[in-house]
Amino acid sequence: MNLDYNNDGKTSKLEVFPYWFDRLRIFPRLFISIYIYMFYNVVEWFMTLPEPNMAQSGLVSIVVGAGAAWFGLYVNSSSGNQQKQVIVQTTAPSSATKVDLTNFETEQDNNPYR
């Protein structure tokens, strides 16, 4: 991988920083850490209320519900520097068979209780 963006023959810290910043996923980890801290404080606050009202329970529901979105974004996010897939073509003849499945039926297709 060539990180020498100005082609001066040297790789400076400023040229390497964006690569490692992206590779270490600092923003997603920072955001999920902040959410965990906020979630803990909101739940502690809610449990200490003597008689919570609908507005307070709505706030807690929104914070807890946002956790699913935060977690989904965190898990599904990835570094932009993924390994590239390489397709290798061979010179051997293919032995593929063409099959027509337009009228293919299975046991599930004939099951009236499905």
Buried (B, 14 or more C-beta within 10 A) or exposed (E): EEEEEEEEEEBEEEBEEEBEEBEEBEEBEEBBEEBEEBBEEBEEEBEEEEEBEEEBEEBBEEBEEEBEEBEEEBEEEEEEEEEEEEEEEEEEEEEEEEEEEEEEEEEEEEEEEE
